[in-house]
Amino acid sequence: MGDISNLRRYPPTSNRSLRAVSAADELLLGWAADHVAPGQRVVVAHDRFGALAIGLGRPVTFVAAFHSQEEALRRNGGSAENTTVGPLATLEAVDRALLRVPKSLELFEVYLSQIAAAAGPDTIVAAGFFTRHFTPRLLEIAGRYAAGVEQGRAQKKARLLVLSGFRPVARTQVQCHVLEFAGRGYRQYPGVFSAGRIDLATRFLLEQWETVPELSTLAPGTITDFACGNGIIGAELLLRYPEAKLIATDDSALAVASAQLNLPADRTEVYYDHTLDRVERGSQDLVVTNPPFHFGYETNIEVSLALFRQARGLLRTGAYLVVVANAHLNYATHLRRLFGEVGEVAATDRYVIYRCANG
């Protein structure tokens, strides 16, 4: 087995209580020590910081739904012999799979369907989770793909589901939801944040853009939407500003795939990235975001704050960063440390929109 004693979280956090290796990771690696044999083809899915891929000490197929997962594995010294694929990729034959159960059960099912399509009669999957996150839907979804679904005993508040007897599944394309906004349909893959509806904060932002002078009077030629999700904010702004060009980025592979379906290719660049490194500094008239603050079951605004710092460097003179967020996060305190001008241009008891400019 590989050494994970020095594994580090990425992106890093100032919260020392948040570990890079969880009890669920340890449980999965303990299971693997007894059930993964030399020469077997192993898939590791939703391994946030590389504990499973590195801890196994052997080449694996690493299924990453997030760019930051790939970067965490690289920074923690993951083997160059690993094969990294996304959640929509077609897998080759799978003998064993280790899966950290994500918060999104839609994403859990995407992983299972991907593995099941490559499973043989002896394939076994171990899925690790914390007991406090258990829901009967977990068993329901697992039972759609495997005849054998066994739940192990809790250890350090973590458990395993062990799936065997996979039913034959055709290699079919994952189907999108269609979400409606303003009479237009937006396609979205399962596992993208907000699931089967338009996020309410995003809806609030787009509705206010029509009436709030600080937003409706803007006339950007270049726009960046980071944490773009299915691309709806960028798509709606491109309709409003027919001469504008858009850059859209997201950490989620499924979000990026969704945005590529919804955004006009001739006016948009879509990047799979957890940073804004690909956007030219001083090139943007408008940066807009509904930033993430949930990472799995964690509430953590540190990644958003890092993106705000990067966004400041992208703005031309006279350009703006527009942020819509949950009011309780109090982003204004942090934004005022970065920007000379921070105005609250619209708010409800749940959501707030900030318009920020460099000083």
C-alpha positions in Angstrom: 0.0 0.0 0.0 1.1 3.6 -0.6 2.1 6.1 2.0 -0.6 8.8 2.6 0.8 10.1 5.9 1.8 13.4 4.3 -1.3 13.9 2.2 -2.4 17.5 1.9 -5.7 19.1 1.1 -5.9 21.1 -2.1 -7.0 23.8 -2.3 -5.5 24.4 1.1 -7.5 25.5 4.1 -6.8 27.4 7.2 -9.3 25.1 9.1 -7.0 22.7 10.8 -9.9 20.4 11.7 -10.4 19.5 8.1 -8.3 16.5 7.2 -7.0 15.2 3.9 -7.6 11.6 4.8 -11.0 10.7 6.2 -12.3 7.7 8.1 -14.2 6.7 5.0 -10.9 6.7 3.0 -9.2 4.6 5.7 -12.2 2.1 5.6 -12.0 1.8 1.8 -8.2 1.2 1.9 -8.6 -1.4 4.6 -11.2 -3.2 2.4 -8.9 -3.0 -0.6 -6.1 -4.6 1.3 -8.2 -7.7 1.7 -10.1 -7.7 -1.6 -7.9 -6.2 -4.4 -5.5 -8.8 -5.9 -2.4 -8.1 -8.0 -3.3 -7.7 -11.7 -6.9 -6.7 -11.2 -8.1 -3.6 -13.0 -9.0 -1.0 -10.4 -11.1 2.2 -10.7 -11.1 4.9 -8.1 -13.9 7.5 -8.2 -14.5 10.7 -6.4 -11.2 10.6 -4.5 -11.0 14.2 -3.4 -7.4 14.5 -2.4 -5.9 11.3 -3.8 -5.9 9.2 -0.6 -7.4 6.2 -2.4 -5.3 6.4 -5.6 -2.1 6.9 -3.7 -2.9 4.6 -0.8 -3.5 1.7 -3.1 0.1 2.0 -4.2 -0.6 0.8 -7.8 -1.8 2.3 -11.1 -5.6 2.9 -11.2 -8.1 4.5 -13.5 -8.9 7.7 -11.6 -12.4 9.0 -12.3 -12.5 12.7 -11.4 -15.6 14.9 -11.6 -13.7 18.0 -10.5 -10.5 19.7 -11.9 -9.4 20.3 -8.3 -9.5 16.6 -7.6 -7.1 16.0 -10.5 -4.8 18.8 -9.2 -4.9 17.5 -5.6 -3.8 14.1 -6.9 -1.0 15.6 -8.9 0.2 17.8 -6.0 0.1 14.9 -3.6 2.4 12.8 -5.9 -0.1 10.6 -7.6 1.4 8.1 -10.0 2.0 9.2 -13.6 0.9 5.7 -14.5 -2.7 6.4 -13.5 -5.2 7.0 -16.2 -7.4 10.0 -15.4 -10.9 10.2 -17.0 -14.1 12.2 -16.5 -17.5 11.0 -15.3 -18.8 10.8 -18.8 -15.9 8.7 -20.2 -16.4 5.1 -21.2 -14.4 2.7 -18.9 -12.7 -0.4 -19.9 -13.3 -3.6 -18.0 -13.4 -3.1 -14.2 -12.6 -5.8 -11.6 -12.7 -3.6 -8.4 -13.8 -0.1 -7.8 -13.3 2.2 -4.8 -15.8 5.0 -4.6 -16.3 7.9 -2.2 -20.0 8.6 -2.1 -20.6 12.2 -3.2 -23.1 14.5 -1.6 -25.0 14.5 -4.9 -26.8 11.2 -5.3 -27.2 12.1 -9.0 -23.5 12.1 -9.3 -23.3 8.8 -7.3 -25.5 7.3 -10.0 -23.4 8.7 -12.8 -20.4 6.9 -11.3 -22.3 3.7 -10.8 -23.7 3.6 -14.3 -20.2 4.3 -15.7 -18.8 1.4 -13.7 -21.7 -1.0 -14.3 -21.3 -0.6 -18.1 -17.8 -1.9 -17.8 -18.5 -4.5 -15.1 -18.1 -8.3 -15.4 -19.7 -11.1 -13.4 -17.0 -10.8 -10.7 -16.8 -7.0 -10.4 -17.1 -5.7 -6.8 -17.4 -2.0 -5.8 -16.8 -0.6 -2.3 -18.5 2.7 -1.7 -17.5 4.7 1.4 -19.6 7.3 3.3 -20.3 8.7 6.7 -23.2 7.3 8.7 -24.7 10.8 9.2 -25.1 11.1 5.5 -26.9 7.9 4.9 -30.2 7.9 3.1 -32.4 5.0 1.9 -32.0 6.5 -1.6 -28.3 5.3 -1.5 -29.5 1.7 -1.3 -32.2 2.3 -3.9 -29.7 3.6 -6.4 -27.2 0.9 -5.7 -29.9 -1.7 -6.1 -30.6 -0.5 -9.7 -27.2 -1.7 -10.8 -26.1 -4.5 -8.4 -28.0 -7.6 -7.2 -25.9 -7.7 -4.0 -25.8 -4.6 -1.8 -24.3 -5.1 1.6 -23.8 -2.4 4.3 -20.9 -2.9 6.6 -20.6 -2.0 10.3 -19.7 1.6 11.2 -16.1 2.4 12.1 -15.2 5.9 13.2 -18.6 7.0 12.0 -17.9 5.7 8.5 -19.5 2.8 6.6 -19.1 0.9 3.4 -21.6 -0.3 0.9 -20.3 -3.4 -1.0 -21.9 -4.0 -4.4 -21.6 -7.2 -6.4 -23.6 -9.1 -9.0 -23.8 -6.2 -11.4 -26.6 -6.4 -13.9 -25.7 -5.9 -17.6 -25.9 -2.2 -18.5 -25.7 -0.9 -22.0 -23.0 1.8 -22.7 -25.4 4.7 -23.2 -24.9 8.4 -23.0 -25.9 10.1 -19.8 -29.1 12.0 -20.3 -29.5 15.7 -19.5 -32.3 17.4 -17.6 -33.9 20.4 -19.4 -34.4 23.4 -17.1 -36.7 26.3 -18.1 -36.0 30.0 -17.7 -37.7 32.9 -19.4 -39.2 30.5 -22.0 -35.8 29.0 -22.9 -34.6 25.5 -22.1 -31.1 24.8 -20.6 -29.6 21.4 -20.7 -27.9 20.1 -17.6 -26.2 16.8 -16.8 -27.0 15.0 -13.6 -24.7 15.9 -10.7 -24.4 19.6 -11.5 -25.2 21.9 -8.6 -28.9 22.9 -8.2 -29.9 19.5 -9.7 -33.3 19.7 -11.5 -34.0 23.4 -11.2 -32.5 26.8 -11.9 -30.6 27.9 -8.8 -32.6 30.5 -6.9 -29.7 32.9 -6.4 -29.0 32.7 -10.2 -32.7 33.3 -10.9 -32.6 36.4 -8.6 -29.5 37.8 -10.3 -30.9 37.4 -13.8 -34.3 38.9 -12.8 -32.6 41.9 -11.1 -30.4 42.5 -14.2 -33.5 43.8 -16.0 -34.4 46.5 -13.5 -31.5 47.5 -11.2 -29.7 50.5 -12.8 -26.3 49.4 -11.5 -26.7 46.2 -13.6 -29.0 47.2 -16.5 -26.9 50.1 -17.6 -23.7 48.0 -18.0 -22.5 47.4 -21.6 -19.6 44.9 -21.5 -17.8 43.7 -24.5 -15.9 41.0 -22.6 -17.4 38.9 -19.9 -16.1 36.1 -17.6 -18.5 33.9 -15.7 -16.6 31.7 -13.1 -18.3 28.8 -11.4 -20.6 29.0 -14.4 -22.6 25.8 -13.8 -24.7 25.0 -16.8 -23.9 28.4 -18.3 -27.2 30.0 -17.9 -25.9 33.3 -16.5 -23.4 33.7 -19.4 -26.0 32.6 -22.0 -28.6 35.1 -20.8 -26.0 37.9 -20.7 -24.9 37.1 -24.3 -28.6 37.5 -25.4 -28.6 40.9 -23.7 -25.3 42.0 -25.1 -25.2 40.6 -28.7 -21.6 42.0 -29.4 -20.1 40.6 -26.2 -17.7 37.6 -25.9 -17.8 35.2 -23.0 -15.3 33.1 -21.0 -17.0 30.5 -18.8 -15.1 28.3 -16.3 -16.1 25.7 -13.7 -14.4 23.1 -11.5 -17.0 20.5 -12.4 -16.6 18.4 -15.5 -20.3 17.9 -15.7 -21.0 21.6 -15.4 -18.5 22.4 -18.2 -20.1 19.7 -20.4 -23.5 21.2 -19.7 -22.3 24.8 -20.4 -20.8 23.6 -23.7 -24.3 22.5 -24.7 -25.9 25.8 -23.8 -23.4 28.5 -24.9 -22.8 29.6 -28.5 -19.5 28.2 -29.6 -18.7 31.2 -31.8 -18.9 33.7 -28.9 -17.7 31.6 -26.0 -14.6 29.9 -24.5 -15.4 27.3 -21.9 -12.6 26.1 -19.6 -12.6 23.1 -17.2 -10.5 24.7 -14.4 -10.8 25.5 -10.7 -8.8 28.8 -11.1 -9.0 31.8 -13.4 -5.4 31.3 -14.6 -6.4 31.0 -18.3 -8.1 34.4 -18.4 -5.8 37.3 -19.5 -5.2 39.9 -16.8 -6.8 43.3 -17.4 -8.9 42.0 -20.3 -12.5 41.8 -18.9 -15.2 44.5 -18.8 -17.4 42.3 -16.5 -16.7 39.3 -14.3 -19.9 37.7 -12.9 -20.4 34.8 -10.5 -22.7 32.8 -8.3 -19.7 31.4 -6.4 -19.5 28.0 -4.7 -19.5 27.7 -0.9 -20.4 24.0 -0.6 -17.7 21.4 -1.2 -19.4 18.2 -0.6 -20.8 18.4 2.9 -18.4 21.2 3.9 -19.4 24.9 4.0 -16.2 26.6 3.0 -15.8 30.1 1.4 -12.0 30.1 1.1 -12.1 28.9 -2.5 -14.5 31.7 -3.5 -12.3 34.3 -1.7 -9.3 33.1 -3.7 -11.3 33.4 -6.9 -12.4 37.0 -5.9 -8.7 37.8 -5.5 -8.0 36.5 -9.0 -11.0 38.3 -10.5 -9.7 41.6 -9.4 -6.7 41.2 -11.6 -8.9 40.5 -14.7 -10.8 43.8 -14.7 -10.0 46.6 -17.0 -10.2 50.2 -15.7 -13.9 50.9 -15.1 -14.9 47.3 -15.1 -16.9 45.4 -12.5 -17.2 42.2 -10.6 -20.8 41.2 -9.9 -21.4 38.6 -7.2 -24.7 37.0 -6.2 -24.6 35.1 -3.0 -26.5 33.9 0.1 -26.8 36.8 2.4 -25.6 35.0 5.5 -22.2 34.5 4.0 -21.4 38.2 4.4 -19.1 38.4 1.4 -19.1 42.2 1.7 -16.6 42.1 4.5 -14.1 40.2 2.4 -14.8 42.1 -0.9 -14.1 45.4 0.8 -10.6 44.2 1.6 -10.0 43.6 -2.2 -12.0 46.3 -4.0 -12.1 50.1 -3.7 -15.8 50.1 -4.5 -18.3 47.5 -3.2 -22.0 48.3 -3.5 -25.0 46.2 -2.5 -27.3 46.7 -5.5 -30.1 44.3 -4.7 -31.1 42.1 -1.7 -33.7 40.0 -0.2 -33.6 38.2 3.2 -31.9 35.3 1.5 -29.8 36.7 -1.4 -27.6 39.7 -2.1 -26.0 41.1 -5.2 -22.7 43.0 -5.0 -21.1 45.2 -7.7 -17.4 45.7 -7.1 -14.7 47.8 -8.8 -11.0 48.3 -8.3 -10.1 51.4 -6.4 
